[in-house]
Amino acid sequence: MEDAYFLYHSIGLYPGKATDLTSAMTAFSQVWAAPNDAQWGYLLSHRARFIDRWRGIIHAPEGTLTTTDSVTQSLHMLLTALPPETLRGRRVLVGADCFPSNHFLLTKLAERIGFTLTTVPFRQGAAHVEDEDFLAHWTPDTALALLTWVSSTTSHRIDLPAMVAHGRSVGSIIGVDITQGAGLLPFDVTAPAVDFTISTSLKWMCGTPGAGILHVAANLTSRCQPELRGWFSQENPFNWNLDTFEYAPDIRRFDNGTPGCMAAIASLPALDWHAKADHGAILAQNRRQTARIIEAADDMGLSLVTPRPEAKRGGSVMMKITPPAPQIVAALRDQGISTDARGQTLRLSPGIVTTDAGVERLCTSLNQLLRG
Ligand SMILES: Cc1ncc(COP(=O)(O)O)c(C=O)c1O
């Protein structure tokens, strides 16, 4: 049941998603299977519209944003494109509450590129890294810092302006993983100005998997030489002269072979919906519903892992529960209430299709399950 859907940290839903997705995929099938030459015009123009929608969401200037398969791939593309001396012998900084996939990638690249990976630890018993601890580790030998705007296991939101101001003062390249907040909380790549941004479309934007993005500020792009390059990395993909490869001057240099446009096409209806939606109203609804969940958690005596102040949290409320979490999640599912858990942490993220009545149903059921 849509009214009690709490999985926006995983997959977002909006009214009409199934119908829109079916139409987009049907239209694609008809174009792709038609006995004419209309395919590439259709695919590439839809991909361009996807890029423009994303540029609108994060205020990315033209020529600074492209498509990727995943957040992890976006990070890989950026790190392997930097001139090797940028990172070699220096430090890359990340928090212990980063998305684990990014950390798996960074530990491997540390070996290959020759940087030291510093992971800012949790305090005793904490589930997110405190901003002040991150800042304390952010020393001038830090070539690059990857910030996680909103954590996927606590919904802790960092103080981005303070972090970026510090990063600028020590001269690091600053990247932000905005996956858990993008589309719900306002984000602007130019204020405070960050060097690169990575995300994907399937959470608050309600798109599909495979629809990742990489934004790179123009002055960083001009220094980058992506390793995975190909005909689409050029200004003119049809330059097939083997001796005159030249990177495109802008973000297109991060493209390589024929772009996989499917995820962009499938996600575009969701991004179109999002572009027309009332973002203030969506956020206000989320704030009202998360406040109610926090109140109910307090009444049940549950300990929150999400910070209480609105300014310090993303769109989720996460809390420790004692009975085996998978059983609680399954029991809620049986009642048509969609949640999930990581370890003993129950994750609840209400979005546009979640109703206040659905939130009440969740609170009542959870209370009964935890007492029973
Ligand atoms: C903070 C964060 N980063 C990244 C991802 C996804 O990364 P990828 O697209 O590489 O699977 C998630 C997914 O939950 C996330 O919460």
The ligand as an SDF file (V2000), in Angstrom:
LIG
                    3D

 16 16  0  0  0  0  0  0  0  0999 V2000
   25.0520    7.9270    0.3290 C   0  0  0  0  0  0  0  0  0  0  0  0
   24.9120    6.9310   -0.7990 C   0  0  0  0  0  0  0  0  0  0  0  0
   25.8230    6.9180   -1.7840 N   0  0  0  0  0  0  0  0  0  0  0  0
   25.7180    6.0690   -2.8190 C   0  0  0  0  0  0  0  0  0  0  0  0
   24.6720    5.1650   -2.9130 C   0  0  0  0  0  0  0  0  0  0  0  0
   24.5580    4.2530   -4.0950 C   0  0  0  0  0  0  0  0  0  0  0  0
   25.7960    4.0080   -4.7160 O   0  0  0  0  0  0  0  0  0  0  0  0
   25.8170    3.1470   -6.0480 P   0  0  0  0  0  0  0  0  0  0  0  0
   25.0050    3.8910   -7.0640 O   0  0  0  0  0  0  0  0  0  0  0  0
   27.2510    3.0690   -6.4250 O   0  0  0  0  0  0  0  0  0  0  0  0
   25.2230    1.8200   -5.7330 O   0  0  0  0  0  0  0  0  0  0  0  0
   23.7180    5.1320   -1.8990 C   0  0  0  0  0  0  0  0  0  0  0  0
   22.5980    4.1540   -1.9480 C   0  0  0  0  0  0  0  0  0  0  0  0
   21.8970    3.9290   -1.0260 O   0  0  0  0  0  0  0  0  0  0  0  0
   23.8380    6.0380   -0.8210 C   0  0  0  0  0  0  0  0  0  0  0  0
   22.9380    6.0580    0.1650 O   0  0  0  0  0  0  0  0  0  0  0  0
  1  2  1  0
  2  3  1  0
  2 15  2  0
  3  4  2  0
  4  5  1  0
  5  6  1  0
  5 12  2  0
  6  7  1  0
  7  8  1  0
  8  9  2  0
  8 10  1  0
  8 11  1  0
 12 13  1  0
 12 15  1  0
 13 14  2  0
 15 16  1  0
M  END
$$$$
